[in-house]
């Protein structure tokens, strides 16, 4: 079961040239897992503190 290519050889060559040109590439910094973890824990702690004070203010605690 061989399929005929949907693009001609010229079109495939143009697609490959566009992909390898680097037009869509972006420079990325290193992934900082500990910074992400710290920000996530900071948000969780902040939401916990806010919910504690809301519960205290509403009379549930």
N, CA, C and O atoms as a Maestro MAE file, in Angstrom:
{
 s_m_m2io_version
 :::
 2.0.0
}

f_m_ct {
 s_m_title
 :::
 protein
 m_atom[244] {
  # First column is atom index #
  i_m_mmod_type
  r_m_x_coord
  r_m_y_coord
  r_m_z_coord
  i_m_residue_number
  s_m_chain_name
  s_m_pdb_residue_name
  s_m_pdb_atom_name
  i_m_atomic_number
  :::
  1 25 0.829 -1.181 0.000 1 A "UNK " " N  " 7
  2 3 0.000 0.000 0.000 1 A "UNK " " CA " 6
  3 2 0.878 1.250 0.000 1 A "UNK " " C  " 6
  4 15 1.178 1.807 1.056 1 A "UNK " " O  " 8
  5 25 1.266 1.665 -1.137 2 A "UNK " " N  " 7
  6 3 2.042 2.886 -1.234 2 A "UNK " " CA " 6
  7 2 1.125 4.018 -1.643 2 A "UNK " " C  " 6
  8 15 0.267 3.867 -2.512 2 A "UNK " " O  " 8
  9 25 1.323 5.153 -0.998 3 A "UNK " " N  " 7
  10 3 0.513 6.323 -1.322 3 A "UNK " " CA " 6
  11 2 1.321 7.250 -2.212 3 A "UNK " " C  " 6
  12 15 2.530 7.407 -2.038 3 A "UNK " " O  " 8
  13 25 0.652 7.847 -3.144 4 A "UNK " " N  " 7
  14 3 1.312 8.837 -3.988 4 A "UNK " " CA " 6
  15 2 1.493 10.112 -3.172 4 A "UNK " " C  " 6
  16 15 0.590 10.501 -2.431 4 A "UNK " " O  " 8
  17 25 2.631 10.759 -3.294 5 A "UNK " " N  " 7
  18 3 2.823 12.000 -2.545 5 A "UNK " " CA " 6
  19 2 1.833 13.061 -3.010 5 A "UNK " " C  " 6
  20 15 1.521 13.163 -4.197 5 A "UNK " " O  " 8
  21 25 1.345 13.849 -2.057 6 A "UNK " " N  " 7
  22 3 0.357 14.869 -2.382 6 A "UNK " " CA " 6
  23 2 1.006 16.143 -2.890 6 A "UNK " " C  " 6
  24 15 0.349 16.974 -3.517 6 A "UNK " " O  " 8
  25 25 2.286 16.297 -2.621 7 A "UNK " " N  " 7
  26 3 3.018 17.467 -3.096 7 A "UNK " " CA " 6
  27 2 4.061 17.032 -4.124 7 A "UNK " " C  " 6
  28 15 4.603 15.928 -4.075 7 A "UNK " " O  " 8
  29 25 4.313 17.934 -5.040 8 A "UNK " " N  " 7
  30 3 5.338 17.624 -6.032 8 A "UNK " " CA " 6
  31 2 6.718 17.744 -5.380 8 A "UNK " " C  " 6
  32 15 6.848 18.234 -4.258 8 A "UNK " " O  " 8
  33 25 7.715 17.300 -6.082 9 A "UNK " " N  " 7
  34 3 9.081 17.374 -5.559 9 A "UNK " " CA " 6
  35 2 9.507 18.821 -5.339 9 A "UNK " " C  " 6
  36 15 10.207 19.124 -4.373 9 A "UNK " " O  " 8
  37 25 9.086 19.711 -6.230 10 A "UNK " " N  " 7
  38 3 9.429 21.128 -6.078 10 A "UNK " " CA " 6
  39 2 8.770 21.710 -4.827 10 A "UNK " " C  " 6
  40 15 9.392 22.468 -4.083 10 A "UNK " " O  " 8
  41 25 7.509 21.348 -4.602 11 A "UNK " " N  " 7
  42 3 6.815 21.847 -3.421 11 A "UNK " " CA " 6
  43 2 7.435 21.305 -2.141 11 A "UNK " " C  " 6
  44 15 7.578 22.032 -1.159 11 A "UNK " " O  " 8
  45 25 7.800 20.033 -2.153 12 A "UNK " " N  " 7
  46 3 8.452 19.446 -0.987 12 A "UNK " " CA " 6
  47 2 9.782 20.128 -0.697 12 A "UNK " " C  " 6
  48 15 10.145 20.338 0.460 12 A "UNK " " O  " 8
  49 25 10.500 20.469 -1.756 13 A "UNK " " N  " 7
  50 3 11.779 21.157 -1.574 13 A "UNK " " CA " 6
  51 2 11.559 22.553 -0.974 13 A "UNK " " C  " 6
  52 15 12.318 22.982 -0.105 13 A "UNK " " O  " 8
  53 25 10.518 23.261 -1.440 14 A "UNK " " N  " 7
  54 3 10.218 24.582 -0.879 14 A "UNK " " CA " 6
  55 2 9.784 24.488 0.577 14 A "UNK " " C  " 6
  56 15 10.171 25.324 1.393 14 A "UNK " " O  " 8
  57 25 8.991 23.488 0.910 15 A "UNK " " N  " 7
  58 3 8.569 23.297 2.299 15 A "UNK " " CA " 6
  59 2 9.781 23.017 3.175 15 A "UNK " " C  " 6
  60 15 9.912 23.600 4.251 15 A "UNK " " O  " 8
  61 25 10.656 22.148 2.736 16 A "UNK " " N  " 7
  62 3 11.851 21.822 3.515 16 A "UNK " " CA " 6
  63 2 12.750 23.041 3.673 16 A "UNK " " C  " 6
  64 15 13.344 23.233 4.735 16 A "UNK " " O  " 8
  65 25 12.859 23.858 2.649 17 A "UNK " " N  " 7
  66 3 13.675 25.068 2.731 17 A "UNK " " CA " 6
  67 2 13.075 26.046 3.730 17 A "UNK " " C  " 6
  68 15 13.810 26.680 4.487 17 A "UNK " " O  " 8
  69 25 11.748 26.181 3.745 18 A "UNK " " N  " 7
  70 3 11.094 27.094 4.679 18 A "UNK " " CA " 6
  71 2 11.258 26.605 6.117 18 A "UNK " " C  " 6
  72 15 11.515 27.401 7.019 18 A "UNK " " O  " 8
  73 25 11.110 25.310 6.328 19 A "UNK " " N  " 7
  74 3 11.231 24.756 7.685 19 A "UNK " " CA " 6
  75 2 12.646 24.936 8.211 19 A "UNK " " C  " 6
  76 15 12.830 25.250 9.387 19 A "UNK " " O  " 8
  77 25 13.637 24.746 7.370 20 A "UNK " " N  " 7
  78 3 15.023 24.844 7.824 20 A "UNK " " CA " 6
  79 2 15.547 26.277 7.816 20 A "UNK " " C  " 6
  80 15 16.687 26.507 8.221 20 A "UNK " " O  " 8
  81 25 14.749 27.249 7.368 21 A "UNK " " N  " 7
  82 3 15.246 28.629 7.286 21 A "UNK " " CA " 6
  83 2 15.361 29.285 8.648 21 A "UNK " " C  " 6
  84 15 16.120 30.244 8.794 21 A "UNK " " O  " 8
  85 25 14.643 28.810 9.644 22 A "UNK " " N  " 7
  86 3 14.722 29.398 10.966 22 A "UNK " " CA " 6
  87 2 13.816 30.605 11.133 22 A "UNK " " C  " 6
  88 15 13.964 31.357 12.096 22 A "UNK " " O  " 8
  89 25 12.895 30.801 10.224 23 A "UNK " " N  " 7
  90 3 12.001 31.959 10.289 23 A "UNK " " CA " 6
  91 2 11.112 31.885 11.527 23 A "UNK " " C  " 6
  92 15 10.849 32.907 12.159 23 A "UNK " " O  " 8
  93 25 10.657 30.713 11.871 24 A "UNK " " N  " 7
  94 3 9.741 30.546 13.002 24 A "UNK " " CA " 6
  95 2 10.452 30.183 14.298 24 A "UNK " " C  " 6
  96 15 9.789 29.957 15.311 24 A "UNK " " O  " 8
  97 25 11.752 30.122 14.297 25 A "UNK " " N  " 7
  98 3 12.468 29.727 15.507 25 A "UNK " " CA " 6
  99 2 12.629 30.925 16.432 25 A "UNK " " C  " 6
  100 15 12.823 32.055 15.983 25 A "UNK " " O  " 8
  101 25 12.543 30.658 17.727 26 A "UNK " " N  " 7
  102 3 12.730 31.705 18.728 26 A "UNK " " CA " 6
  103 2 13.808 31.266 19.699 26 A "UNK " " C  " 6
  104 15 13.962 30.079 19.989 26 A "UNK " " O  " 8
  105 25 14.541 32.230 20.189 27 A "UNK " " N  " 7
  106 3 15.589 31.962 21.170 27 A "UNK " " CA " 6
  107 2 14.922 31.792 22.530 27 A "UNK " " C  " 6
  108 15 14.185 32.675 22.969 27 A "UNK " " O  " 8
  109 25 15.164 30.698 23.186 28 A "UNK " " N  " 7
  110 3 14.561 30.429 24.481 28 A "UNK " " CA " 6
  111 2 15.626 30.373 25.556 28 A "UNK " " C  " 6
  112 15 16.752 29.927 25.334 28 A "UNK " " O  " 8
  113 25 15.231 30.843 26.729 29 A "UNK " " N  " 7
  114 3 16.120 30.748 27.873 29 A "UNK " " CA " 6
  115 2 16.044 29.361 28.481 29 A "UNK " " C  " 6
  116 15 15.206 28.551 28.086 29 A "UNK " " O  " 8
  117 25 16.906 29.084 29.431 30 A "UNK " " N  " 7
  118 3 16.886 27.765 30.069 30 A "UNK " " CA " 6
  119 2 15.639 27.601 30.940 30 A "UNK " " C  " 6
  120 15 15.138 28.569 31.512 30 A "UNK " " O  " 8
  121 25 15.155 26.383 31.031 31 A "UNK " " N  " 7
  122 3 13.997 26.087 31.868 31 A "UNK " " CA " 6
  123 2 14.440 26.059 33.325 31 A "UNK " " C  " 6
  124 15 15.357 25.325 33.692 31 A "UNK " " O  " 8
  125 25 13.784 26.863 34.148 32 A "UNK " " N  " 7
  126 3 14.146 26.946 35.562 32 A "UNK " " CA " 6
  127 2 13.030 26.320 36.387 32 A "UNK " " C  " 6
  128 15 12.050 26.982 36.730 32 A "UNK " " O  " 8
  129 25 13.187 25.048 36.700 33 A "UNK " " N  " 7
  130 3 12.158 24.296 37.403 33 A "UNK " " CA " 6
  131 2 11.963 24.810 38.826 33 A "UNK " " C  " 6
  132 15 10.834 24.873 39.313 33 A "UNK " " O  " 8
  133 25 13.039 25.173 39.488 34 A "UNK " " N  " 7
  134 3 12.910 25.631 40.876 34 A "UNK " " CA " 6
  135 2 12.196 26.974 40.948 34 A "UNK " " C  " 6
  136 15 11.464 27.224 41.905 34 A "UNK " " O  " 8
  137 25 12.388 27.836 39.972 35 A "UNK " " N  " 7
  138 3 11.665 29.105 39.948 35 A "UNK " " CA " 6
  139 2 10.178 28.860 39.742 35 A "UNK " " C  " 6
  140 15 9.346 29.502 40.383 35 A "UNK " " O  " 8
  141 25 9.842 27.933 38.851 36 A "UNK " " N  " 7
  142 3 8.443 27.581 38.641 36 A "UNK " " CA " 6
  143 2 7.827 26.990 39.897 36 A "UNK " " C  " 6
  144 15 6.690 27.310 40.245 36 A "UNK " " O  " 8
  145 25 8.569 26.130 40.578 37 A "UNK " " N  " 7
  146 3 8.092 25.534 41.826 37 A "UNK " " CA " 6
  147 2 7.886 26.606 42.892 37 A "UNK " " C  " 6
  148 15 6.888 26.578 43.612 37 A "UNK " " O  " 8
  149 25 8.813 27.542 42.999 38 A "UNK " " N  " 7
  150 3 8.695 28.607 43.993 38 A "UNK " " CA " 6
  151 2 7.490 29.502 43.710 38 A "UNK " " C  " 6
  152 15 6.765 29.872 44.634 38 A "UNK " " O  " 8
  153 25 7.274 29.846 42.461 39 A "UNK " " N  " 7
  154 3 6.123 30.682 42.107 39 A "UNK " " CA " 6
  155 2 4.821 29.929 42.385 39 A "UNK " " C  " 6
  156 15 3.866 30.509 42.903 39 A "UNK " " O  " 8
  157 25 4.782 28.655 42.046 40 A "UNK " " N  " 7
  158 3 3.575 27.856 42.290 40 A "UNK " " CA " 6
  159 2 3.273 27.778 43.773 40 A "UNK " " C  " 6
  160 15 2.127 27.972 44.180 40 A "UNK " " O  " 8
  161 25 4.275 27.498 44.588 41 A "UNK " " N  " 7
  162 3 4.058 27.441 46.038 41 A "UNK " " CA " 6
  163 2 3.687 28.810 46.597 41 A "UNK " " C  " 6
  164 15 2.884 28.900 47.526 41 A "UNK " " O  " 8
  165 25 4.256 29.863 46.049 42 A "UNK " " N  " 7
  166 3 3.903 31.208 46.485 42 A "UNK " " CA " 6
  167 2 2.438 31.522 46.227 42 A "UNK " " C  " 6
  168 15 1.768 32.117 47.071 42 A "UNK " " O  " 8
  169 25 1.943 31.125 45.068 43 A "UNK " " N  " 7
  170 3 0.530 31.348 44.748 43 A "UNK " " CA " 6
  171 2 -0.359 30.502 45.658 43 A "UNK " " C  " 6
  172 15 -1.381 30.990 46.140 43 A "UNK " " O  " 8
  173 25 0.009 29.249 45.900 44 A "UNK " " N  " 7
  174 3 -0.782 28.382 46.775 44 A "UNK " " CA " 6
  175 2 -0.820 28.947 48.189 44 A "UNK " " C  " 6
  176 15 -1.877 28.957 48.820 44 A "UNK " " O  " 8
  177 25 0.311 29.414 48.693 45 A "UNK " " N  " 7
  178 3 0.360 29.985 50.044 45 A "UNK " " CA " 6
  179 2 -0.469 31.262 50.114 45 A "UNK " " C  " 6
  180 15 -1.214 31.467 51.072 45 A "UNK " " O  " 8
  181 25 -0.345 32.119 49.106 46 A "UNK " " N  " 7
  182 3 -1.110 33.373 49.092 46 A "UNK " " CA " 6
  183 2 -2.608 33.099 49.056 46 A "UNK " " C  " 6
  184 15 -3.368 33.751 49.772 46 A "UNK " " O  " 8
  185 25 -3.041 32.158 48.246 47 A "UNK " " N  " 7
  186 3 -4.467 31.823 48.195 47 A "UNK " " CA " 6
  187 2 -4.931 31.200 49.501 47 A "UNK " " C  " 6
  188 15 -6.060 31.435 49.931 47 A "UNK " " O  " 8
  189 25 -4.079 30.415 50.134 48 A "UNK " " N  " 7
  190 3 -4.424 29.832 51.433 48 A "UNK " " CA " 6
  191 2 -4.593 30.895 52.501 48 A "UNK " " C  " 6
  192 15 -5.522 30.827 53.306 48 A "UNK " " O  " 8
  193 25 -3.702 31.878 52.514 49 A "UNK " " N  " 7
  194 3 -3.793 32.963 53.492 49 A "UNK " " CA " 6
  195 2 -5.059 33.781 53.252 49 A "UNK " " C  " 6
  196 15 -5.768 34.129 54.197 49 A "UNK " " O  " 8
  197 25 -5.339 34.086 51.988 50 A "UNK " " N  " 7
  198 3 -6.559 34.845 51.668 50 A "UNK " " CA " 6
  199 2 -7.796 34.067 52.083 50 A "UNK " " C  " 6
  200 15 -8.714 34.641 52.669 50 A "UNK " " O  " 8
  201 25 -7.838 32.783 51.796 51 A "UNK " " N  " 7
  202 3 -9.012 31.989 52.169 51 A "UNK " " CA " 6
  203 2 -9.140 31.859 53.682 51 A "UNK " " C  " 6
  204 15 -10.255 31.800 54.201 51 A "UNK " " O  " 8
  205 25 -8.024 31.812 54.392 52 A "UNK " " N  " 7
  206 3 -8.072 31.759 55.856 52 A "UNK " " CA " 6
  207 2 -8.710 33.024 56.418 52 A "UNK " " C  " 6
  208 15 -9.581 32.958 57.286 52 A "UNK " " O  " 8
  209 25 -8.266 34.180 55.913 53 A "UNK " " N  " 7
  210 3 -8.817 35.435 56.417 53 A "UNK " " CA " 6
  211 2 -10.277 35.628 55.997 53 A "UNK " " C  " 6
  212 15 -11.051 36.228 56.743 53 A "UNK " " O  " 8
  213 25 -10.663 35.142 54.842 54 A "UNK " " N  " 7
  214 3 -12.067 35.197 54.443 54 A "UNK " " CA " 6
  215 2 -12.907 34.312 55.368 54 A "UNK " " C  " 6
  216 15 -13.995 34.708 55.787 54 A "UNK " " O  " 8
  217 25 -12.411 33.130 55.682 55 A "UNK " " N  " 7
  218 3 -13.112 32.229 56.594 55 A "UNK " " CA " 6
  219 2 -13.209 32.824 57.989 55 A "UNK " " C  " 6
  220 15 -14.240 32.695 58.649 55 A "UNK " " O  " 8
  221 25 -12.163 33.465 58.435 56 A "UNK " " N  " 7
  222 3 -12.157 34.109 59.759 56 A "UNK " " CA " 6
  223 2 -13.150 35.263 59.772 56 A "UNK " " C  " 6
  224 15 -13.900 35.427 60.734 56 A "UNK " " O  " 8
  225 25 -13.159 36.060 58.712 57 A "UNK " " N  " 7
  226 3 -14.046 37.219 58.614 57 A "UNK " " CA " 6
  227 2 -15.518 36.786 58.533 57 A "UNK " " C  " 6
  228 15 -16.395 37.458 59.077 57 A "UNK " " O  " 8
  229 25 -15.785 35.660 57.852 58 A "UNK " " N  " 7
  230 3 -17.156 35.191 57.693 58 A "UNK " " CA " 6
  231 2 -17.634 34.431 58.913 58 A "UNK " " C  " 6
  232 15 -18.823 34.126 59.008 58 A "UNK " " O  " 8
  233 25 -16.758 34.116 59.845 59 A "UNK " " N  " 7
  234 3 -17.166 33.454 61.078 59 A "UNK " " CA " 6
  235 2 -17.120 31.936 61.023 59 A "UNK " " C  " 6
  236 15 -17.663 31.272 61.906 59 A "UNK " " O  " 8
  237 25 -16.486 31.378 60.007 60 A "UNK " " N  " 7
  238 3 -16.380 29.921 59.917 60 A "UNK " " CA " 6
  239 2 -15.215 29.377 60.716 60 A "UNK " " C  " 6
  240 15 -15.198 28.186 61.024 60 A "UNK " " O  " 8
  241 25 -14.245 30.198 61.061 61 A "UNK " " N  " 7
  242 3 -13.076 29.741 61.815 61 A "UNK " " CA " 6
  243 2 -13.045 30.346 63.186 61 A "UNK " " C  " 6
  244 15 -12.129 30.072 63.961 61 A "UNK " " O  " 8
  :::
 }
 m_bond[243] {
  # First column is bond index #
  i_m_from
  i_m_to
  i_m_order
  :::
  1 1 2 1
  2 2 3 1
  3 3 4 2
  4 3 5 1
  5 5 6 1
  6 6 7 1
  7 7 8 2
  8 7 9 1
  9 9 10 1
  10 10 11 1
  11 11 12 2
  12 11 13 1
  13 13 14 1
  14 14 15 1
  15 15 16 2
  16 15 17 1
  17 17 18 1
  18 18 19 1
  19 19 20 2
  20 19 21 1
  21 21 22 1
  22 22 23 1
  23 23 24 2
  24 23 25 1
  25 25 26 1
  26 26 27 1
  27 27 28 2
  28 27 29 1
  29 29 30 1
  30 30 31 1
  31 31 32 2
  32 31 33 1
  33 33 34 1
  34 34 35 1
  35 35 36 2
  36 35 37 1
  37 37 38 1
  38 38 39 1
  39 39 40 2
  40 39 41 1
  41 41 42 1
  42 42 43 1
  43 43 44 2
  44 43 45 1
  45 45 46 1
  46 46 47 1
  47 47 48 2
  48 47 49 1
  49 49 50 1
  50 50 51 1
  51 51 52 2
  52 51 53 1
  53 53 54 1
  54 54 55 1
  55 55 56 2
  56 55 57 1
  57 57 58 1
  58 58 59 1
  59 59 60 2
  60 59 61 1
  61 61 62 1
  62 62 63 1
  63 63 64 2
  64 63 65 1
  65 65 66 1
  66 66 67 1
  67 67 68 2
  68 67 69 1
  69 69 70 1
  70 70 71 1
  71 71 72 2
  72 71 73 1
  73 73 74 1
  74 74 75 1
  75 75 76 2
  76 75 77 1
  77 77 78 1
  78 78 79 1
  79 79 80 2
  80 79 81 1
  81 81 82 1
  82 82 83 1
  83 83 84 2
  84 83 85 1
  85 85 86 1
  86 86 87 1
  87 87 88 2
  88 87 89 1
  89 89 90 1
  90 90 91 1
  91 91 92 2
  92 91 93 1
  93 93 94 1
  94 94 95 1
  95 95 96 2
  96 95 97 1
  97 97 98 1
  98 98 99 1
  99 99 100 2
  100 99 101 1
  101 101 102 1
  102 102 103 1
  103 103 104 2
  104 103 105 1
  105 105 106 1
  106 106 107 1
  107 107 108 2
  108 107 109 1
  109 109 110 1
  110 110 111 1
  111 111 112 2
  112 111 113 1
  113 113 114 1
  114 114 115 1
  115 115 116 2
  116 115 117 1
  117 117 118 1
  118 118 119 1
  119 119 120 2
  120 119 121 1
  121 121 122 1
  122 122 123 1
  123 123 124 2
  124 123 125 1
  125 125 126 1
  126 126 127 1
  127 127 128 2
  128 127 129 1
  129 129 130 1
  130 130 131 1
  131 131 132 2
  132 131 133 1
  133 133 134 1
  134 134 135 1
  135 135 136 2
  136 135 137 1
  137 137 138 1
  138 138 139 1
  139 139 140 2
  140 139 141 1
  141 141 142 1
  142 142 143 1
  143 143 144 2
  144 143 145 1
  145 145 146 1
  146 146 147 1
  147 147 148 2
  148 147 149 1
  149 149 150 1
  150 150 151 1
  151 151 152 2
  152 151 153 1
  153 153 154 1
  154 154 155 1
  155 155 156 2
  156 155 157 1
  157 157 158 1
  158 158 159 1
  159 159 160 2
  160 159 161 1
  161 161 162 1
  162 162 163 1
  163 163 164 2
  164 163 165 1
  165 165 166 1
  166 166 167 1
  167 167 168 2
  168 167 169 1
  169 169 170 1
  170 170 171 1
  171 171 172 2
  172 171 173 1
  173 173 174 1
  174 174 175 1
  175 175 176 2
  176 175 177 1
  177 177 178 1
  178 178 179 1
  179 179 180 2
  180 179 181 1
  181 181 182 1
  182 182 183 1
  183 183 184 2
  184 183 185 1
  185 185 186 1
  186 186 187 1
  187 187 188 2
  188 187 189 1
  189 189 190 1
  190 190 191 1
  191 191 192 2
  192 191 193 1
  193 193 194 1
  194 194 195 1
  195 195 196 2
  196 195 197 1
  197 197 198 1
  198 198 199 1
  199 199 200 2
  200 199 201 1
  201 201 202 1
  202 202 203 1
  203 203 204 2
  204 203 205 1
  205 205 206 1
  206 206 207 1
  207 207 208 2
  208 207 209 1
  209 209 210 1
  210 210 211 1
  211 211 212 2
  212 211 213 1
  213 213 214 1
  214 214 215 1
  215 215 216 2
  216 215 217 1
  217 217 218 1
  218 218 219 1
  219 219 220 2
  220 219 221 1
  221 221 222 1
  222 222 223 1
  223 223 224 2
  224 223 225 1
  225 225 226 1
  226 226 227 1
  227 227 228 2
  228 227 229 1
  229 229 230 1
  230 230 231 1
  231 231 232 2
  232 231 233 1
  233 233 234 1
  234 234 235 1
  235 235 236 2
  236 235 237 1
  237 237 238 1
  238 238 239 1
  239 239 240 2
  240 239 241 1
  241 241 242 1
  242 242 243 1
  243 243 244 2
  :::
 }
}
